[in-house]
Amino acid sequence: MQKLLTVILACLGMVGALAIDTYLPSMPAIGAEYAVGPVAVQQTLSVFLFTFAFMMLFYGTLSDSFGRRPVILTALTVYTLASIGAAWAPSFGWLLVFRALQGLSAGAGSVIGQAIVQDRFSGAQAQRMMSHIMMVFGLAPAIAPVLGGWLHVTFGWRSSFVFLAVFGALLILVCLKFLPESLPRDKRQVFHPGTIGRNYVKVLRHPQFVLLSLALGLAFSGLSLYIGSASNFVMVILGLPETAFAWMFIPLVGGMVVGSAWGGKHAHKSTPTCMMWLGFGVMALGAAFNVGYNAVFTAAVPWAVLPLFVYTFGLSVAMPAIQITALGLFPDNRGLASSMIGFIQMMSFALVSGLVAPLLFHSALHLALGVAAGLSLSFAAWRLSVLMAVKPAGVAT
């Protein structure tokens, strides 16, 4: 049953990743069909990410009040209908509208999935579960752009959104049959705007929680920078065709899968602090290699993508420990805390991919330097969280 739950929660987390990555090989074709430039096409990603981040603020709170399962099923229904709309969008404006609706509905699974883990597990077991979910979830960014490239070449760009609609519909059926409710009625929070507002303020006024969330979002920005630049990086910098996105995404996601598997295996042997130190150390190694290589050589496979494997390995080792430490600060508001973590992480993703990536994606060296800068800020936020922490009993920092 635990293995089945892991797969279901990982697939729920994939919803957003698939909506981000599957259509990336089709971005030039979308621009050609609607007669808009690459900066405008980039907004189909930015609009999705900003609405995705915004709605993540509320999914945890809604699930704290109404239960995990009903909120997930409602969001999946909206997502499936929005994907159908995007597949047959008659104009670029309508495509942006349906991408916004996809974004508003795609984050429920990842946010509420974290809360479900906390409902049912604790300590090292919860950390191990999060690692296993990340390991399965990591398949999505690796498969999605490759699948999207082949769908685009075979059926055209609209087929990517048809695939997303089918995936959403199948998940609805799976959740109806196999996903039980994990939050009993007697443990739910009253849905009252004043109470909810005070809880958000309580979370935002906790310096350790905010800094841990920022550390997570800034470390994740290295991944989001390359995802936001994927079309340009693969097809312009590396000079590869639409069907060659695997050259970037397999190392990028392979590191996450291998790192998650390793982290899950060692979660009960190491403290969260040790896992964070190790994760940041490996990320620093990958970022340094990336900058060094691109400063000396012209970007080419495989050397231009190998540092991505190292970086995401470290990221997947550090992320579960940071998440569990942050969520443990608010045991009575896990859904809300999970929402806030997701919001900060995805807002960072949106800002980096929508605003920073277009400034850097013309140069492999600039992308490498951007990753190194984000990692430096992430490490500073984590260490500052330790210095400013007011330690609750039993919570490791």
Long-range contacts (C-beta under 8 A, 24 or more apart in sequence): 2-129, 4-178, 5-116, 5-120, 5-179, 6-129, 6-132, 6-133, 6-136, 7-136, 8-174, 8-175, 8-178, 8-179, 9-109, 9-113, 9-116, 9-117, 9-133, 10-132, 10-133, 10-134, 10-135, 10-136, 10-137, 11-109, 11-136, 11-171, 11-174, 12-72, 12-108, 12-109, 12-110, 12-112, 12-113, 12-171, 12-175, 13-109, 13-110, 13-113, 13-133, 13-137, 13-140, 14-109, 14-137, 14-139, 14-140, 14-167, 15-76, 15-79, 15-106, 15-108, 15-109, 15-110, 15-167, 15-168, 15-171, 16-52, 16-106, 16-107, 16-109, 16-110, 17-137, 17-140, 17-141, 17-144, 18-140, 18-144, 18-163, 18-164, 18-167, 19-48, 19-79, 19-83, 19-102, 19-103, 19-106, 19-164, 20-45, 20-48, 20-49, 20-141, 20-144, 20-227, 21-140, 21-141, 21-144, 21-145, 21-148, 21-227, 21-230, 21-249, 22-144, 22-145, 22-147, 22-148, 22-151, 22-160, 22-163, 22-164, 23-148, 23-157, 23-160, 23-161, 24-144, 24-145, 24-148, 24-227, 24-230, 24-231, 24-245, 25-145, 25-148, 25-149, 25-152, 25-231, 25-242, 25-243, 25-245, 26-148, 26-152, 26-157, 26-160, 26-242, 27-231, 28-231, 28-235, 29-152, 29-156, 29-157, 30-92, 30-95, 30-157, 33-157, 34-91, 34-92, 34-95, 36-92, 38-232, 39-358, 40-92, 42-228, 42-354, 42-357, 42-358, 43-96, 43-354, 44-95, 44-96, 44-99, 45-228, 45-353, 45-354, 46-350, 46-353, 46-354, 46-355, 47-96, 47-99, 47-100, 47-103, 48-99, 48-100, 48-102, 48-103, 48-106, 49-103, 49-346, 49-349, 49-350, 49-353, 49-354, 50-103, 50-347, 50-350, 50-354, 51-100, 51-101, 51-102, 51-103, 51-104, 52-103, 52-104, 52-106, 52-107, 52-346, 52-350, 53-107, 53-342, 53-343, 53-346, 53-347, 53-349, 53-350, 54-103, 54-104, 54-343, 55-103, 55-104, 55-105, 55-107, 55-108, 56-107, 56-110, 56-111, 56-339, 56-342, 56-343, 56-346, 57-200, 57-339, 57-340, 57-343, 58-339, 59-107, 59-108, 59-111, 59-112, 59-335, 59-339, 59-342, 60-111, 60-112, 60-115, 60-334, 60-335, 60-336, 60-337, 60-338, 60-339, 60-340, 60-342, 61-189, 61-196, 61-199, 61-200, 61-335, 61-336, 61-339, 62-191, 62-335, 63-108, 63-111, 63-112, 63-115, 63-183, 63-335, 64-115, 64-183, 64-188, 64-189, 64-333, 64-334, 64-335, 64-336, 65-188, 65-189, 65-190, 65-191, 66-188, 66-191, 67-181, 67-183, 67-185, 67-188, 68-112, 68-115, 68-116, 68-119, 68-181, 68-182, 68-183, 68-335, 69-175, 69-179, 69-180, 69-181, 71-108, 71-112, 72-108, 72-109, 72-112, 72-175, 72-179, 73-172, 73-175, 73-176, 74-108, 75-105, 75-106, 75-107, 75-108, 75-109, 76-105, 76-108, 76-109, 76-168, 76-171, 76-172, 76-175, 77-172, 78-104, 78-105, 79-105, 79-106, 79-164, 79-168, 80-165, 80-168, 80-169, 80-172, 83-161, 83-162, 83-164, 83-165, 83-168, 84-161, 84-162, 84-165, 86-161, 86-164, 87-158, 87-159, 87-161, 87-162, 87-165, 88-158, 102-164, 107-342, 107-346, 109-171, 110-342, 111-335, 111-338, 111-339, 111-342, 112-335, 112-338, 114-323, 114-327, 114-334, 114-338, 114-341, 114-342, 115-182, 115-183, 115-334, 115-335, 115-338, 116-182, 118-327, 118-331, 118-334, 118-338, 119-182, 119-183, 119-334, 120-182, 124-267, 124-268, 125-268, 126-324, 127-263, 127-264, 127-267, 127-272, 127-275, 127-320, 127-321, 127-324, 128-264, 128-267, 128-268, 129-264, 130-319, 130-320, 130-323, 130-324, 131-260, 131-261, 131-263, 131-264, 131-267, 131-316, 131-320, 132-260, 132-264, 134-256, 134-260, 134-316, 134-319, 134-320, 135-256, 135-257, 135-260, 135-261, 135-264, 135-316, 138-253, 138-254, 138-256, 138-257, 138-260, 138-316, 139-253, 139-257, 140-253, 141-227, 141-249, 141-252, 141-253, 141-256, 142-246, 142-249, 142-250, 142-252, 142-253, 142-254, 142-257, 144-249, 145-230, 145-245, 145-246, 145-248, 145-249, 146-243, 146-245, 146-246, 146-249, 148-245, 149-242, 149-243, 149-244, 149-245, 150-243, 152-242, 153-242, 153-243, 183-335, 189-333, 196-336, 199-333, 199-336, 200-336, 200-340, 202-330, 202-333, 203-330, 203-333, 203-336, 203-337, 203-340, 204-340, 206-329, 206-330, 207-385, 207-388, 207-389, 208-326, 208-329, 208-385, 208-388, 208-389, 208-390, 208-397, 209-326, 209-329, 209-330, 209-337, 209-340, 210-344, 211-381, 211-382, 211-384, 211-385, 211-388, 212-322, 212-325, 212-326, 212-381, 212-382, 212-385, 213-326, 213-340, 213-341, 213-344, 213-345, 214-344, 214-348, 214-378, 214-381, 215-322, 215-378, 215-379, 215-381, 215-382, 215-385, 216-319, 216-322, 216-323, 216-326, 216-341, 216-344, 216-345, 216-378, 217-344, 217-345, 217-346, 217-347, 217-348, 217-349, 217-378, 218-348, 218-374, 218-375, 218-377, 218-378, 218-381, 219-280, 219-283, 219-315, 219-318, 219-319, 219-374, 219-375, 219-378, 220-315, 220-319, 220-345, 220-348, 220-349, 221-348, 221-349, 221-352, 221-356, 221-371, 221-374, 221-378, 222-283, 222-287, 222-311, 222-315, 222-370, 222-371, 222-374, 222-375, 223-252, 223-311, 223-312, 223-315, 224-348, 224-349, 224-352, 224-353, 224-357, 225-352, 225-353, 225-356, 225-357, 225-360, 225-367, 225-370, 225-371, 225-374, 226-252, 226-308, 226-367, 226-371, 227-252, 227-353, 228-352, 228-353, 228-354, 228-356, 228-357, 228-358, 228-361, 229-353, 229-357, 229-360, 229-361, 229-367, 232-361, 232-362, 233-361, 233-364, 233-367, 236-362, 237-299, 237-304, 237-361, 237-362, 237-363, 237-364, 238-299, 238-300, 238-301, 238-304, 240-301, 247-301, 247-302, 247-305, 248-305, 248-308, 251-302, 251-305, 251-306, 251-308, 251-309, 251-312, 252-305, 252-308, 252-309, 252-312, 253-312, 254-309, 254-312, 255-286, 255-308, 255-309, 255-310, 255-311, 255-312, 255-313, 255-314, 255-315, 255-316, 256-312, 256-313, 256-315, 256-316, 257-316, 258-309, 258-313, 258-316, 259-312, 259-313, 259-314, 259-315, 259-316, 259-317, 260-316, 260-317, 260-320, 262-313, 262-317, 263-316, 263-317, 263-320, 263-321, 264-320, 267-320, 271-396, 272-321, 272-322, 272-324, 272-325, 272-396, 272-397, 273-321, 273-396, 273-397, 275-317, 275-318, 275-320, 275-321, 276-318, 276-321, 276-322, 276-382, 278-314, 278-317, 278-318, 279-314, 279-315, 279-316, 279-317, 279-318, 279-319, 279-321, 280-314, 280-318, 280-375, 280-378, 280-379, 280-382, 281-314, 282-310, 282-311, 282-313, 282-314, 282-317, 283-310, 283-311, 283-314, 283-315, 283-318, 283-375, 284-314, 284-375, 284-379, 285-310, 285-314, 286-310, 286-311, 286-312, 286-313, 286-314, 287-311, 287-368, 287-371, 287-372, 287-375, 288-372, 290-368, 290-371, 290-372, 291-365, 291-368, 291-369, 291-372, 293-368, 294-364, 294-365, 294-367, 294-368, 295-365, 295-368, 299-364, 304-364, 307-368, 311-371, 311-375, 322-382, 325-395, 325-396, 325-397, 328-392, 328-395, 329-392, 329-395
